[in-house]
Amino acid sequence: MLHPRQHLLLAAWAAELGSVFTFRILLTRVVVVTDGALANIVLGRMLSLDKALEPNLSDELLSIGGHRTMFSAGTRSAYWRLLRKGTADAFSPRAVREAFPDTLRILSNIVENMHRGGASSEWDLNNVLLRFAMDMTSIVVFGEDAGATSTLQDSETDGLFSIMKRSLDELTQRCVNPVRRHLFWRADVRNGANEFWRFRAAMQDLVKKVKARGPVRDSDHSIAAHLLRIKDPETGAGLSDDLLAGDIGMFFTAGLETSGNQITWILYLISQHTDVEAKLAAELDAAGLLTTKSRPQPRTLQHADLSCLPYLSCICKEAMRFAPVAATGTTRIARQAMMLGGYFIPRGSILMVPFHAVHHSTANFGRTAGVFNPDRWMTTPTATAHVTLQDALETAKDVPSPGKSGDVPSVVSVGASTDATAQQAYMPFSTGPRRCLGQPLALQMQLAAVAVLCARFRFELAERMGGPEGVGNSSINRLTLQPKDGMWMRCFPRASGKTAIEAQ
């Protein structure tokens, strides 16, 4: 389970052993669930189970003073509920729409820099899109652009962007090698520990910077502002600086890794399917958004366009199914013994829902589960990927009621579904009370980035990647699914001259 491509191994085991199977890690039983209906029960409100394997690892990087963060706190804990409800409004429809002009501005930086590289220039799109995610995350978290897209070349002036990259690399190595943290005589381990320290110090500096602005304005919808507004219902006190720094770090890390890598996979998959690329170009052209020789300055993308480009939505949705960045999924701990789909789950077992295996299961998605096919979503009425008001409201309110572990019966019996639909099994943002809070913003970023970049460039995999086989061999789980050494693409401008977004 420490292999960097364990998502493929889990999918292969599920195909051979079935939608529920078990193995052991030393004395701990791990139950893997890939059936869509049962996965929804494991992750859902009825059980409200706590995370199993993720909390302690994440706290090595994020926690200051030994405090839990919203990522690692228990699902029924008062602290988790307080943070979840207190920050949900940062991803409301209003707040997400307000971030759209910044999204376009940052994409304009990227387009301008890529045009400067000349026709058919090669770029590591993974690095480019991580920078996009970094700038957007900085704006949403504390209201300032980090400047990561001012240049698309790595440099020592990248500051927080470089610190985060190196910290996440160290965190991944500790995940692969649990004893690594104890190898203090090795220089690389000491350097990794120093990166953790730099990251936490950077988050503490952000807290000081935000507080130095004075009282939080009502118009400030940043995550930092929402965290500062949170008060303990019993004492009336706000969060301590250590708690603020830990949770700001949590939002930073989650926003950077997931969004940047997911958009990378979307553009890669488009580049490998000329029919998909052609249909997307036709849709953008019909909307007046595509750069052409006769239209060197297409109209600027508007927020309303995101809900009027159905094929773009289907591409993004299918890419998140085919290559979900949270490929290994998530884990939960069984607080009590239970029956799950006819299987007895002993107390203390770890329940694992690997999203890649769920999404590639023929039981959930039919015989074409292993095929990238955006058209599969065109006939599903509720399958559009764009942000809706209902999505945001449901995400905000889906928090379990407080209670003790005894509230969950010692044996919960649920039957296996014989009709696990594709919609039910689709969970790139997880599901249940702990599904991704930032889903509306992530979807907006995906749709806007793909629309803007594909309207201005055609992408072709660079020779150094070794073709699709090379990409497949280099795809690893380093906390999220990503290309090990970047995603190098040749970028062909669709027409010469400045585009409308650059002229603004």
N, C-alpha and C positions, 0 to 999 in steps of 0.2 A: 504493500500500500504506500510505500515511500517512493515508488517509481514516478518520474516526472510525467509519464503518459498513462497514469493509472485510470484516467477516464475511459480510455480505449479498452483496458483490461476489464473494467467493470461492465462495460457494454457487451464484451465477448462472453463473460461469465453469465450475464443475464440471458443472452441468446441461447446459451447451452443449458443453463440450470433452471430458468424460469423467472417469473417476475418477483419472486420472493425467495431469497437464499441467504445462507449464513456462513460466516467464517469466524476465526478467532484471532485476536491480537493478544498474545500471551494468554492471560486468563479471562480476557474480556470478550464477550460474544458480540459480534457485529451482525445485524440483520439488514440486508440490502433490499430496498423496496423500489421497484421500477413500474409497478402497476399504477396507472394514473389515478384511479379512484382511491386506492390505499395510500398513495403518496399524499393526497390531499387530506386524508384523515391524520396521518402522522404529523403533518405540518399545520393542521388546522386549529380552529378555535376550540373545538370540543376538548381536546387534550391539552393544548397550550403548553407543550413540552419545552424544556430548556435546551439550549444548545449543548452539545456534548464535547466535541473535540476542539472547537474553534476558540473558546474564550481565553484560556490560559496563554495560547500562542499569541493572540492579538494583543493581549495586555503586556507582553514583553516589550512591544514597541510603543503602545499607546498610553498605558497606565502611568500616571504620576502619583506617587505616594501610595501605591497599592490599591487604588480605587478602581472599581469596575467602570466600564463605559457603557453606552447604550448598546453597543455590539455584543458585549460579553455579559451584561447583567441578566438575571433570570427573567423569564417571560412574565411571571406573575409577581415580580418584585415591584414595590412601590416606586423605586428609582427608575426602572425601565419605563413604567407607565407614565411617570411624570415627564420624562424626556421625550417619549414618543408623541404624546399629546402636545407637549410644549413646542416641538419643532415642526409638527405636521404642516402648519400654515406656511412654512417656508417653501412648500411644494404645492401650494394651492394653485388653481388656474390663474388667479390674478398675479401671483408672484412669478410663476413660470412665464407668463406673457411678458412681464416686465423685464425678464432676462433676455428676451428675444433680440432686441437691438444690440446688446453686447455680443450675443452669439454671431450675428451678422458681421459686426466689427472685427471680431477675432478671426472669423473665416476670411474676411477681406485681407487681413495681414498674411494669412497663409497663401491665398491666391496670388497676392502681389509678390511674395517671396518666391513662390514656385515659378511664376512667369519670368522672374529675373534669372532663373536658372537656364532659360532658353528652351527651344523646342526639343522634345524627347529627352529632357534631363531626367536623371535618376534621383529618386528621393526615398529615404526610409520612411514610408508612410506611418509605420507604427510610432516612430519617434515624433513625427509631425502631429499625429492625432493625440498622442499622450500630452503634447504641449497644449493642444487645443483644450483637452480636458482639464489640464492644470489651470489655465487661465479662467475657464468657466467656473471651475470649482472655487477658485480664489474669490471670484466676484460673488458667487452665491453664499460662500461661507462667511466672508468678512467684508465684502463690499469693495474690493480692490483687485485690479488686474495684476497678476504676478509677472507679466511681461515675458512669458515663455515663448510666445509666437512673434516677438519682435525680430528675432532671428531664428532660423530653423537649423542652425548648426550648434552642436554641443560646444560649450565654452565654460570656463571657470566662473563666469559671471551669472550662470544660471541659478545660483543660489539654492532656493528651496526645492526647485525642480530636481537638481542633482542630488541633494540630500535625500529626497524622497525615493529616488530611483535606487540609490545605494542602500538605503535602509530596507527597502522591500526585497532587494537581492539578499541581504543578510537574513531577513526573516524567512525567506524561502529556504535558504541553506539550513537554518535551524529546524525548519519543518522536516526536511529530508533527513537530517542527522540530529536527533534529539539530544545527543551528548555534546554537540558542538559548543554550546555556551560554556562548557567546563574546560575547553581546550585553551586556557588562557595563555599558554606559552607560545601559541601561534600568532604571528603578526596579523594575518588576515582576520582572525577572530577578534583580536583587540581592536582592529580598525572597524570591524562591523559593530562592535559594542559602542565605539565612539560615534558612529553614525546614528545609532539609536539615541544617544545623548544629544547630538546636534538636532535631531528631529524634535525631540521633546522640548529642547530649549527654544527652538523656533516656534513651537506652538505656545509656549509660555510668553514669548515676545509678542505674539499675535494678541494674546489676551490683554497684555499691557497696552498695546496699540489701540485696541478696540475700546478699552476703558478710558483711555486718555481723550477720546472724542467727547466725553461727557455723557449726560443722560441720553438714553436710547430714544431716538425720535420715533413717533408713531409710523412714519413713512418708511422706516428701515425694516425691510423684510428679510435681511440676511439671517443666516443660521446663527451667527454669533449674537445678533440682536435678540433673537428668540431665546437663546440660552441665557442671556442676561436678564430677560424678563421672568424666567422661571423662579418661582418661590416655593419653598417647602410649605405644604398646606398646614403643617402642625406648628412650625416655628416662625414662618413668614420670612425666613432668611433665604438669600439667593445662593446660587452655587458657588463653592469655593473656587479660587483660581486654579487649583490642581484639577478639580472636576471639569472646569471649563476647558482647560488645555487638553485634557484627555479626550473629551468629546469633539472638540474642534479637530483634533488629530484624526479621530475616527471618520468624520465626514470628509476630510481632505483625502485620506487614503482610499476610502470607498469610491469617491467620485473620480479620482485620477485613474485608477487601475481598470475599473469596469468599463467606463465609457470609452476611453482611448482605445482599449483593445477590441471592444465590440465593433466599433466603427471600422477598425482595421480589417476585421474579418468580413464585414459587409462589402467593403470596396474590393477586397481580394476575390470574393465569390462572384461579384459582378464582372470582374475582369476575366474570370474563367468561363463565363457563359455569355457568348456573344449575342444569343437570342434575348437574354435578359437585359443586357446592356442596350440593345437596339430598342426594345419595348420601353425601357425607362427613358431613353433619349427622345422617343416619339411622344411620350407623355409630357416631358418637360418642354418639348418644342411646341406642342399644342397649347400649353399654358403660357407661352411667350417667355419662358425662362432659359431656353437653350441658346448658347452662343453659337452662331453660325456665320458664314461669310457674308450673308445678306443681313444678318442681325448681330453685328459685332458687340453691340451694347444691349443685351436683353434687359427686360425689366427686372427690378430688384425683387427678390423673394419676400413675400409678406407672410405674417403669421397665419393668416386665413388660408394660405396655400397648403399648409401642412395637412389640412383635413380634406383637401380637394385633389390629392394625388394618390389615388387608391393603389396603383401598381407600386409606387415607391413604398407605401406602407406595407404592402405584401412582401416586398423584397426584404425590408428590415425585419419583419416578423419571421420570415422563413430563415434568414441568416441567424437570428437568435435561437431558432429551433435547431438548426443544423450545426452551428458552432457557438453554443452558449458559453460566455466567458466564465461563468461559475460552473465549469464542466463537471467537477467532482461533487457539486451540489452542497448539501448541508447535512448535519447530523443532529440527532436529538437523543436525550437520555430517557429511558423508560423509568419513571418514578415508581410505578407499581407494575405488577404483572398484568398482562392483558392478552386478549385474543384479537388477532388482526388477520382478517380474511381466512379464518379457519386455522391459523397458526398460533401456538402458544408462545408468547414473548415473555421470558423471565424478567423479573425486576432487575434493574441495573444494566440491561442490555443497551447497546448503542444502536439506534435506528438510523440508517444512512439512506438518503434519497439522492442518487447521483443524476444530475439533470441531463448530462449528455446521454446516459444510458436510457433514461426515461424518454428523451426526445428521439432516440434512434431505435426504439422498440417497435417491432412490427405489430405487436399487440395493441399499441397505442396509435400508431400512424400508418398502419397497413404495409403492404409489400414495398411501397416506395419510401419507406422511412429513411433509407440511406441515400436518397436522391434529393439534391437541392432543387426545389420546385416552388417558386413563389405563387404560381397559379393555384396551388392547393388551397390558398386562403381566399381566393377571389369569390368563391361561392359560399363562404361562411359569413353570414350577416354580421356577426359580432366580432369578426376577426381583424378589423382594421387596427393598425398599430398606432394611429395618432392619439394624442392626448385628449381625453374627454373629461368633462366636469365630473361625471359619475365616477370615473376611474379615481380621480384625485380625492373625491369625498369618501369613497369606500376605503381607500388606503389610509386616510386620516382617522376614520372612526373604528377601524378593525383592531381594537385593542381589547383583550380579555378582561373580564371583571376580576378584581383582586380576590384572592382566596388562598387557602392553605392546600398543601399537597393532598390532604385527606379528602378534598373536594372531588378528586378524581377516583372513581371506584377502583377497588383492587383488581378487578377484572373487567375490561371494556371489551365487549364482543361486537364486532362489525363484520358484515359479510363482504366477500370480494365481489366487485362489480363485474358483470358480463358485458357492460357497454361503456367501457372507458373511452370516451370520445377524445378526439384530438384536442379540442378546446380545453377539456379538463386536464389532460396530460401536459399541456403547454405551460411551462413555469420557469422561464428564463430569469424572472425576478423573484423566484421562490413564490410561496403562496401562504395564506393564513395570516395570523397576527404579526409575523415577523417578515412579511414580504418587504421588498425594497421600498423604503419611504421615498427615495428619489426617483422612482419610476417615471413620473410625468416629465421631469427635467431631462432625464436620460433619453426618453423617446424624442423630445423636442430637439435635443442636440443631434441625435442620429439622423432624423429626417432632414434637418437643416443642412448638416454637414454633407450628407450624400447628395442632396439636391444641388447645393452650390458647387461642390467639387465635380460632380458628374456633368453638370451643365457647362463647365468650363474646360474639363480635361477628359481625355480617354486614358485609361490606365492599362499598362501591359506589364506583366511580371518580368523583372529584370533577369538576365541570364544567370547572374550570380546566385539566384535562389534555387536553381536546379529544377525548375518546372514544378508542377503540382506535387510530384513525388517528393521533391526537396522540401517544399513547404510542409507537407504532411509529416515528414521525418523530423522537422525542426520544431513542430508545434509541441509545446510543453505546458504543464501547469506550474506556473510560478506565482502561486496564490490565485491567479486567473489564467485562463487559456490564452496563450500568446506565442508568437514566433520567437524562437530562442535568440536569434541574431538579427532581428528586425524584419521588416517586410519591404524589400526594395522593389520599387516600381518605376518604369519609364512613364513619364507624364507628358502626353501630347496635347498641347492647347488646341481647342476645337476651332479657333479662329484667331487671327492676329489682331492686335489693337487692344486697348483697355476695355474691360467690361464695366457694366454699370456699377457693380459693387465696389470696384476699385476707384471709380471716378468720384465716389461720394466723399 
